[in-house]
Amino acid sequence: MVTIKNEYLTAKINELGAELKSLVCNDTEYIWEGRSEVWAGSCPLLFPICGGLKNDKYVLNGKEYTLEKHGYIRFKTFEVENKTDDSVVFLHKSDNETKEHFPFDYELRVIYTLNEKTLKIDYSVINKNDNTMYFSIGSHEGYYTPEGIEDYDVIFPQNETLNAYVLYGNLLSNQQLPIIKDQNYLPLYDKYFTVDALVFKDLKSKSATLRNRKTGKALRVDFPDDKYFLLWHKPNSPYICLEPWDG
């Protein structure tokens, strides 16, 4: 586990998957710790695919490959390439094992940087091939909601009309479920998550704030370059995932 800190924040990141496991501010933990009986993840990185494929298979240049839901990167141990008190760079390089599932040479860096009360996470993917490398990358950030999610809402900087794409198993359908109309906040309810995640595409807003309506505590997730934004939660569990995806 690697720890970075500044005057306001302390973050702990696991070398396995370069996964954020803790973010503390003013003695408050904001990250879901992960429990195997509920959901073992905290903030896993998704690469080289976000979501799933039919039968976990795809064909490229006439050859069939197997690639599990959300890819394999969360199970890979990263090298710490560089570290300071308030930043760390994790590096993963493709190898023979990854190329059995994703036949490309690449370097993936995950950079964590603290700046006052902000944790910035950057992804750098370098294609080491001569040909095009197709991939998706995203974050599956789990935030701790000890009172239950129904004390929380998600606030957007712009009014949104949100229709969530419906998931069937691992697959995204064209069916949409109306969630909010021309408003900038989304109250969270367990009932939204009885099937799976809420998948939103092409939001006008490029950030979302998770707010506890009773305490006023809040955190903001910025996603300036991501095409998709998801919310996911296991009903009756004390966490909510805010997930920016791209690709």
Secondary structure, DSSP 4 states (H G I P E B T S, - for coil): -EEEE-SSEEEEEETBTTEEEEEEETTEE-B---BTTTB--SS-EEBS-SS--GGGEEEETTEEEE--TTBSGGGSBPEEEEEETTEEEEEEE--HHHHTTS---EEEEEEEEEETTEEEEEEEEEE-SSS-----EEE-EEEE-TT-GGGEEEEEEEEEEEEEEEEETTEEEEEEEEEEEEEEEEE--GGGGSSS-EEEES-S-SEEEEEETTT--EEEEE-TT-SEEEEE--TTSSEEEEEEEE-
